[in-house]
Amino acid sequence: MNPIYMRWAERLVITRAHMAEHGRIHNFGAGPAVLPLEVVKDVASSLPNLSGSGFGLLEVSHRSTFFQEVIDSAMGRVRRILSVPDDYHILFLQGGASTQFYMTALNLLGDGDKADFLVTGGWSQKALKEANRIGDCVASWDDSDRGFKSVPMKGEFEVREDATYVHYTSNNTLFGTQYHETPDVGQGHLVVDASSDICGVPIDVSAHDVIYAGAQKNLGPSGVTLVILSPWAVSRIGEGLPTMLDYRTHISKGSMFNTPNTFGIFVLDRVLSWVEENGGLQGAIERNRAKSTLLYEELDRTPFWIPHADAESRSVMNVTWRMREEELESVFLEEANKAGLGGLKGHRSVGGIRASLYNGCPIESVEALVDFMRRFESIHG
């Protein structure tokens, strides 16, 4: 047996016992998402006294040597796990991906510059809207007419030759679609919103110039945004930008120009430590594939369930579906909640059912969901 799976199987036994001990449900929420229980307990133990400093985790100064060690550790883990090139900058910012929709364009586009967007859902629509405040930005591919069931395949889109960069959203949390290959833009520059699959799927950092991701899916709690910048991206930044929206401000101060989210960065460091201890990025990739395969096999087994995404564009992070009889969906969600399966309601703009299978979601939770789905179908099918 693969040693990664052996370690994972051993931890499942511990996880089951801990969930029962702490009264935790199977959490399929889209974010803030479930964290590994080991991390939650580690964080709890640091609340009254961080690393023997005498300061509680929520009370330690960001200017202290204790916190400098935390942020250095977190940046080092990001660089190791994602194989970030040495000349790329790593930042921990605030404002979420929603701020990055505007901030990337503000830093990369000058007067008259253009950018092309691959529109695969609500988040990329919002990114395009914000970028248009800065430059000439258009959708070079848009699946809205089909209800966002897929992502573009190679050769299905064209970008303008004079586009400064191409922006895409790697995983669509609302509709459950995902790129399984980096979009081919030739010699063009890539910007990606990787909020909902960062550190859970393969990614070639060197193929991108800006990577940004809210932490609340795979990296930790809400309130921290990871940003990774190439040398080219930094070279594009013009003068006269608002101080807080200029990437160079945060590069020069090591992400501590102002008081950062010290708690969020600490938890992020602990989550990444857990990832490293459990097979690194490859271990996370294999576990996420196993979880999603288990659930998709159940959805494809019977016409009682209707998956939303086209098969070749299905997400391993957010699995979305409807029921053949849509009036049963509210019953399903109510009974699932009573059975200890939470966070399954689809996004308010989409409806239906959604199971988010981020890194912190153990495979036993997916097993419990599949068992519940089979029982529900046997009664209502």
N, C-alpha and C positions, 0 to 999 in steps of 0.2 A: 504493500500500500504506500502511496505517496506520503512521505513524512509530514508534509504540510497538513494533509488530511488527518493523519494520525494525531498530530497535536490538536487540530481542530476538534476531532471526535472526543479527545480527552477533556477538552474544555467544555464541551456540550454537557457532560455529566455535571460538572461544577455549575454551569450556567443554570441548568434546570433547578438545582437545589437552591441557588441564590435567588432565582426569581420567586420561588415559593416562599423563601424566608422573608423577602422584602415586599411581598405582595405586588410585584410588578406584572404588568400585562404584556402581551405581545404587541409591540408598538410599530405600526406601519405608517406613521405620520410622515408627511413630506418635508417637514422642517419647521422649527427645530426638531431634529430627528433623534432617534434612539442612540445612546452612547453605550459602549461596552461597559458592563457592570463593574469590571475590574477598574476601569478608569473612574467611574462615579465614586467608588469607594476610596480610591487613591486621592481624588480631589477632596472628598469629605475629610480625610485625615489631615489635610494640609490647611483646612480652614482656620483652626486655632493657632497653628504654628507652622510657618513655611520653612522647611529644610533646616529646622533648628535655629532659625533667626530670632525667634521670639515675637516676630510680627505675624499676624494672621494673613492668610492668602489675600483676603479682601482689603487688607490694611497696609500692605507693603508698598513703599514708594517705588515708582517706576525709575527713579534716579539711583536706587540702591544697587549695590553689587549683587544682592540676592536676585533681583529681577533681571539685571543684565545677564546673569547666567541663564535665566529662563528663556529670554528672547534669543540669545545666542544659540541655545540648544534647539529651540524650535526652528530657527532658520537653517541650522545644520541638518536637522532631520528632513526638512523639505528638500534641501539640495541633494541629500543622499537618496531618499526614496524616489524622487522624480527624476534623478540624474540631470539636475539643472547645470548647464555649463558654467564654468568659473566666472565668465565675464558677464553673466546675467545678474540683475539685481533682484532681490527678494524683499518685498515690503508687506507689512501687516497694517492695513488701513481700516478706517471706519466708514460707515455710510452704505455698506452693502454693495451688491452688484448694481443696484439701481443708480448709485452715484457714478460707478464706472461706465455706465452707458454714455454719460456726458463727458466724464473726465478723460476717457481714452481719446475721444474725438478732439477735445480741447487741446490735448497735448500733442496729437499726431497730425492734425490738419491745419494748414496755413490758409491764407487767402486764396480762394479759387480752387482749393484741393477737393478731390473726390474720394468717396469710399463706397464700396459695394457690400451689400448685406444678403446673406442667405436666410430667408425668413421661414422658420419652421415652427413658430408658435408665438404665444403672447409675449414672452420675454424678448425675443429677437425683434418683434414689432416695436416694443418700447425702446429697445436700443437704437433702432433706426430713427424713431421719432426724436430722441434726444440728440443724436449725432447730426440730424438735419438742422439743429440750431447753430451748428458750427460750419458745416460745409455742404457740398453737393453730394448727398447720399441717396442711393436708390436700392431697391430690392432687385438683385439679379436673378433671384429664384424665390418663389412664394407659393406655398402649398395651402393657403387659406381657403381657396375654393373647394378643396377636398376635405376640409376639416382637419388639416394637419395630421395626416396619417403616415407621412413618410418624410425622409430627408433626401436631398438630391444625390443621385449616383454620379459616377464619373461620366463626364460628357453631357450632362443634363443642364448645365448652366454655363453662361459666359460672363466674364467680368470685363469691364472697360480697361483698355490698355493703359490708360492714364490714371487708373484708380490707385490711390496711395496705399490702401490696404483693403482686405476682405475680412468682414466680420461674420462669425457664425456662433451659434449656441450649441455646444457639443451634445447636450442632453435636454430634452424637452420634458420638464416635470409635469406639465399640465396634461399633455396628450400621450406621453409614454413612447416617444421616438428618440433615436440616438444615432449619431454617426459611429460607424464601426471602422472607418478609415479617415485619415485626415483629408479634408477637401483638397483637390488638386487645383491649385491656382497658378501653376507654372512657376515663374520667378517672382510672383507677387508676395506681398507680406500678409501675414495672418494675425488676426486678433480673435481670441476665443473667450467666450463666457463659459467657463467650465464648472460653474457653481455646483451642479448636482451630480457630477461624476468624477470630479478631481480625486485622485488617489484611490480610485476604485476600478479604473479601466486603463488600458495602455494609452500613453501619450508621449509623443516625441516633442519635448520642450524646445529643442533646437529648431524645429520646423515652424515655431511661432515667434512672434515679436512681442505680443502682450498676451498674457494669460491672467484672467482674474476669476476669483471664485469666492463666494460667500462661504463661511466656514460651517454653517449650520446644517449641512447635509452629511458630509463624510469626514470633516476635519475637527469639529468641536461644537461649541454653542454659538448662538447668534451674536453678532456684534463685532466680528473680525472678518476682514476681507483680505484674502491672499492675493497679491499682485506680483507677477513675474515679468520683468522687462528685459528685452534684448538691448545690446549696444545701439542698434539702429533706432529702436524706439526712443531711447534717451536722446539721441542726436537730433530727433525731429522736434524736440520741445523748443518753442519760441519764447520770446521775452514778453513780459507784461502780464503773465497769467496771475490770477488770484493765488495768494501764497499757499493756501490749503489745497488747492486743486492742481498744483505744480508738482509733478512726480519728483523733481529734483530736490524740493524741500524735504521730502521724506527720505530720499536716498542719503542726503547729506547728514541727516540726524538719526540714521539707523532706525527709522519708523517711530522715533520718539521726539518729534518736533513739539507735539503737545502730548498730554497724558493719553497713552493708548489704553485699550481694553486689557488691562493687566490680567484680569481673571480669565478672559477668553483666550488669551495667548498661552497662559499656563495650561488650560485644558487642552488646547490644540497640541501643545508639546506632549502632553500625556497620551493623547489619542495616537499621535504619530509614533510614540514609543511603543504603544500596543501594536501598531501595524508592523513595526520592525521586529518585534518579538514573535509575530505570527506569520512569518514568511515574506515580509516586505510587500512591495507593490504586487509582485507576482502571486503571493499568497492571497491578497485581497481580490485580485482578478479572478483567480480560480474559485474562490468561495462565492463571489457574486455571480459567476456563470452557473455554478451549481444551484444556487438559490433560484435564479430566474428560470433556468431550464425546468426545474421541478414544478414551478407554478405555471409556466407556459404549456407544459405537457398536459396539465389538468385542464387548462382553458381550451386546448385543442381536442381534448378527448371527447367532448360532447357539445352539441349545438345549444345547450342550455346557457352557455356563456358565449359572449361575442367580443373578442379582443378588438381594441380600437386600431392599433397600429398595423401597418403592412408588415408581413413577416420579416422582410429583409431590413426593416428599420426599427425593429422592436428594441426597447430599452432594457438593459439588465438592471437598471436602478429604479425605474418607476413603471410598474406594470398596470395598464389601464384597461378596463373592460366594462361592457354593459351586460345586462341580462336579456335573454330572449323576450321575457315578459318584464318590461321596465317597471311595472307597478310593484314588482317583488323586490326591487332594489332597496327601498326603505325598510322592508321587513328583514332583508339580509343584513343590512347595516345594524339594525337594532339588535337582532339576535347574535350577530358577531360580537358586538360590544358586550353583551351579557356573558358571552363565552370567553371573555378576556382577550378579544382581538380588536385593538383600537386603531384609530387613525386611517380607516379604510374609505372614508367618504371622498369622492372625487372633488376636484377643485370646483368652487362655486360657479366658475364660468363654463365648466364642461359637464359636470354631473357625473353620474355613474359611480364606479368603484375604482379605487387606486390603491395599490400596495407598493410602498416604497421600501426597497431592499438595500439600504445603504450599508456601509461597512459594519456598523454597530449592530445590525439586525442578524441574529444567529439563525442558522439553517433550521433549528428546531422550531422557530416561529413560523417559518414557511411550511414546515411539516404540519404544524397545528392548523394553519390556515387551509391547507389542502384537505386535511381530514374534515374540517368543518364544512368546506364547500361540498364534499361528497355527501355528508349527512344532510346538508340543506337540500341538495338536489334530490336525494332519495325521498324527501318529504314533499317538496314542492314541484318536482319535475313532472 
